Structures are given as C-alpha cells and as structure tokens.
C-alpha cells in the first residue's frame, strides 16, 4: 500500500495550525476544482486527493490518529499498516473476509487507516465448526465510506465501484447515490455484502457518506454557507453583488453600512432535503476585505478620507 503524506499534499508543515490547514485546503481546492481547473483531465483526481488530505488534517481527532504513526512519516513508497490498535483496517479478529474497494473516492491508505469495513462476512472461521454450521446463514454486512460531491447531492448519480474480498474475485457493482443524501448518511446496497452460508442470503453493503469539501461552500445539514467578500467602499456605500449558487447565478443587494459578519439568507438555494423534499437555505456571510497595497493616488484618497471622516471605530 502506498503511503500518503497528507501534509505534503496540502503543502503545510506538520506543526501547522488548524486554521492554516483550512487556508491551504481552500487555496488548493479553488485551483484544482474540476469546474475551474485548466487541466480537466487530472483535476478530478487531484481534487479528491486534496479532499482526502483535508478530511484527515482538518479533523483534530483524525489528525491526532494520523500523527500517531510518528517516525513512520519518514518512510516513503510502500507502507504496511500496523495490526489492530488505532487502525480501522478490515475489521478485528473473527470478522470474516476483508474487502478492498475502488471507486469510493478514497485511497487504499485512507480506507485502511480510517475505514470501518467490518462485520462477519459470512465465511466460516477455522476451528469454529458447530452443530449449526451446516444450517443456512445470512452473510454479514459490510461497511465502507464513499466521497460524494455536492453536484451528486443536488442531482443524484450512479457510481461504479469495485469490491475485492481477500478470499474471492473482484466484482464491479453499480451503486446509486440518491438526490439529497447528507453527510454521515448510510446508503444501503441490498445483497452486496458477504456471501451467505449453506444457501443463506447475502448480507448488505452499507456506504457511509462523506461529503466532498467545497472550496467556497460550507455544509451544515441542508444549508450552505459561503463568505461574500466585499471591498470597504462596497460595505459603506452598498452594492449589488453577483453570486454563483448550486441553482445558478443570483444577485445579492448589500445595503449601505453593512458590517462584517452580517448574514444574508437566500431561501431555497441550499441542498435538497431528501429525495423529494424542498431545499435548504444559502447564507452569505459578509467578509470585508482590506486592500494590502495601495498606489500613491489611492493612498492620497485614503489619507484624505482619514482626515475628513468623523467615523471612530474605537
């Protein structure tokens, strides 16, 4: 299994702050998002890689677990995960068969480190024969995680994934991601779990949804939040600002005197609520951005304003 250095992927040092991790992700995500990237052919894979890195480093608990590898950071190339302990792996002892997945959006490294694929997959265990071992028995359920984009949440989709048991053949299956699916929701794929014993039915595959992080939108339930950046004069004088939403472009009228942190709610511009429900809201959070440089002419105007304005922020 190839080791993944998530710090290297995001281009941050290992002692970086959580805030800097977030900033690094947003910068890279904006560059490599498939909708805006120059190289469309490689953008999707790169974006998934960035998402996976942030899924780990952006979560303090996952980051702590990841950092527990300690000195193993220095090893490159092939990586062998430790048995048991903090690793999610393919389940504990007596869990039956182990599964490898392709097409879920996560790498082998992530799946072995953070995956929760477990459960008795329906294979008899050595030395555990009983009087009931010849009776029909349902196969065990299997659990894995799947990375879902906001576009898939909006419209639903079908995905082809590959299931590879340690004791058996690779199998390609098509799974349906329903419109309106939410983070941490379980998608049940009936009959795709472990094989039954003695004619028993197969178990089910459960895919736990992990929403792909977006460079602009933050997801809270079915609502979306994004930062609407304004120049100081736009906040003072008011402005009409075009905004791209999952439902298309809209215009937000920002009144004069708007303060940083103010929120504007756009009803029905969020994510679908279930398969056949309505939509959540989109919240535009005002962020006033100060110019970091100024030409001589601009500086003169700022100085003139400072000398004539009666405003006192303190």
DAJO-V942116 format. One line per field, one symbol per residue. burial: b if it has 9 or more other C-alpha atoms within 8 Angstrom, else e. Layout:
burial = ???
//
This chain:
burial = ebbeebbebbebeeeeebebbbebbbbbbbebbbeebeeeeebbebbbbbbbbbebbbbbebbebbeeeeeeeeeeeebeeeeeeebbbbbeeebbbbbbbbbbbbebbbbbbbbbbbbbbbbbeeeebeeeeeebbbbbbbbbbbbbbbebbbbbbebbbbbbbeeeeeeeeebebbbbbbeeeebebebbbbbbbeebbbbbbbbbbbbbeebebbeeebbbbbbeebbbebbbbbbeeeeeeeeeeeeeebbbebeeeeeeebbbbbbbbbbeeebbbbbbbbbbeeeeeeeeeebeeeeeeeeeeeeeee
//
